[in-house]
Amino acid sequence: MIKRVYKIEIVLLLFIGLTYTPLTSSSSLSIYSANPDGWNVELDENLLSQGPGSDYISEISSLVVQDVLNIESDTSWALYIQSTSSFWSENITLYARVSAIEGEGSSELVQDEFIEVLPSLTCIVQGSGNFSSIGIQYAVDGISIRTVTDDHYEKNLIFSLVESL
């Protein structure tokens, strides 16, 4: 029996884009990943929906807190996410959500729904002040034996922190 394993890899890049603020303002954005190699999904027999002869589970999620972001800011800010990819299928959609967060008034920033990660900047959360342990969870949808044709898919994610004046 020949076993063919497909791999989907999510690699994170970090970008801090700050609008002009007075010199007294300093902000930072840091990230920690549960897996330094990113989120990797291996499509094998363990992800078949009903065993041999069936299709893959179409939606697969990462750990609830796959990546952790920390924001230090003395003003209002928005956190954006965008993707770049060199090896990706148009049939597979990547989603992200804020799954956990620590900070004053943070519970209202946790999201139940995933948002699609696009090549353009998409705001994932807004706030002000310092927030630690912003948990990010990912999901992919559209995986099927019929649509997964390559051995490897990869998508790079860019987080951008933009401060308000």
Beta strands, then each sheet from edge to edge (+ up, - down):
strand 1: 6-16
strand 2: 28-33
strand 3: 39-43
strand 4: 59-61
strand 5: 67-72
strand 6: 76-87
strand 7: 93-102
strand 8: 115-116
strand 9: 122-128
strand 10: 131-141
strand 11: 152-163
sheet 1: 3+ 1- 11- 6+ 9-
sheet 2: 2+ 5- 10+ 4-
sheet 3: 2+ 5- 10+ 7- 8+
end
